[in-house]
Amino acid sequence: RGGEVVEPLVSRQWFVNVEPMAKMGLDAVHSGRVKIVPERFVKVWDNWLENIRPWCISRQLWWGHQIPAWYVNGSEDEYVVARNEAEAYELARKQRGNDVTLVRDEDVLDTWFSSGLWPFTTLGWPDDTPDLRRFYPTSVMETGYDILFFWVARMVMSGLLFTNDIPFHTVYLHGLVRDEKGRKMSKTLGNVTDPLDVMAEYGTDALRFTLLTSGTPGNDLNL
């Protein structure tokens, strides 16, 4: 803050026991409600969810959805959880009387916690909205295999827990586009191929054709 190094107020970390959610995610795939393409990634799914550990949902970042917890009178052990500060004060005053002060936890929620709620919260959940009834669940989720657990599993588990339904019936996993040495492309390594440059030299159709014909589900492409 203002160039000054400030120690965090507390060092508490927030954990969620996700074993019951993991079981729902496993059942959804093995019952056929959710299909993973290519099928070999079901083994990856099983390995993650069968060996799942408590999920640390708190992060020490400057951005994100802030943890909805307020500490009472500067204590690290006594806190209230609420939707907003007014509700937090109402709860705290019922427990400790009117002479109470609250300080909100400075941590934010894990990115995957927030994005895991995306399929239904963007449609107006928890309200029963027309959009939610029409567009949830959706059909196909297409993403990279490297975040099968970090994002896809969180969406499936959260959807089943909060809506009692799967967020999508098919998970289609693509591979990663790597450089000629098989390294993942990144700005840090400077090994990124700018598609605009390729299009300028060879044409847009040539680039599209290459990507469509050179890649297969779940397999990387060295470009």
Secondary structure, 3 states (H helix, E strand, C coil): CCCCCCCCCCCCCCEECCHHHHHHHHHHHHCCCCEEECHHHHHHHHHHHHCCCCEECEECCCCCCECCEEEECCCCCCEEECCCHHHHHHHHHHHHCCCCCEEECCCEECHHHHHHCHHHHCCCCCCCCHHHHHHCCCCEEEEEHHHHHHHHHHHHHHHHHHHCCCCCCEEEEECCEECCCCCECCCCCCCCCCHHHHHHHHCHHHHHHHHHHHCCCCCCEEC
